Amino acid sequence: MSSITLSSLLQAISVVGTPTGPAALGNLTVTGNLIANGVYSPGYFYSNGTAFVSGSGVSSSNWTKRTANYTAVSGDRIIADTSSGSFVVSLPSSPVLGSLIQITDGYNFAANSLTVGANGSTIESQSEDVIVDIGKVDLEFIYDGLTWQIISTMGPKGFTGSAGSAGVNGFTGSSGSVGFTGSAGGGGSDSAGNARVFGYSMIFGG
């Protein structure tokens, strides 16, 4: 069975009931919307070996800048610009498994924080809202069927710190040993042939 591609001229395909049949032998690509029992389903169908069943999925939107309080819908990708002050982005009130919200810092959350409201659900199993006060962070909120899970990506690397102070001087080495005494000088003679001993001074007096 070869692949089937539906052109954009076909805006929707309606599925009533659960289609059954053998495992898929080819691909079905839908360019328009897929309607299941009259309700838009941003998911997919796959074969489990005996029947075609649907799986949940999320259709992400383009990035949108927000500067004031806003209630998100699944698939939102939000650039939160807090340059004019802090505000609240509330999560969807009725999330389903696989619901996804992406939020990125559009200014500096360290200067003006962003609050993410649980809106009746829990975030990481906690009922409290989340205050984001770390700058240049990207956040993903994914609903696992029971609570919103948070995946975060931290911002850019900070500045390199200043150099540390110099270490202390080492200990002074011990003094060297005294050298050997040289040998005594030999005797000599004066011009008259008298023996003289060098190294001694002679004092003449009256």
C-alpha positions, 0 to 999 in steps of 0.5 A: 500500500503506497502513501496517501497525501490529502491536498490542502483543497480537502480541508477536513476529514471526518471520522465517526467511530473507531476505524479498524483494520490491520496494521498500517502498511503505508502513511496517511498525511492530512494537510487540513484538520482531522475531525473525530466525531465532530470535535477537532483533535490535534492528535494522531492515529496509529495502529496497535496491530489490530485496530487504529487508535488515536493518541493525544497531541499538542499543536503549538502556535507561533510565539506571541509577546505578552506584557500583561495578565493572560490566561494561556491555552494549550500550545501557547508559546509566550514571550513574557516581557516584564519591562513594564512590571510584573504580571501573571500568566495563568495556566489553562483551567482544564488541561488534558494529558499532553497540554503544553505551555512554553514561556521565555524571558522577554526582558529580565525576570530577575528585575521584574518577576513573572508569576505562573498561576496554577489556575485550579490545578497543581504545579509539580504537585503543589497548589501554589503559583510559581514566581519566576525571578531568574533572568533569561530562563526558558520554561515548559509546562507539560500536563501529565494528567495529574499535575503540571511538570516544569522543564527549565533551561537556564540563561546564558553563562555569567561573567568571569570572576576576578583573579584571586589574590597572590599566594604568600612567600615561601620560607627562606632557605638555611645559610650555606656552610663555611668554606675550607681554610686555605693553606699557609703561604710559603717562606721567601727571601729578601734581596740580601738572601735573608729568610723572610716569612710572609703573612706576618707584619714586623714592627720596628720601634726604638 
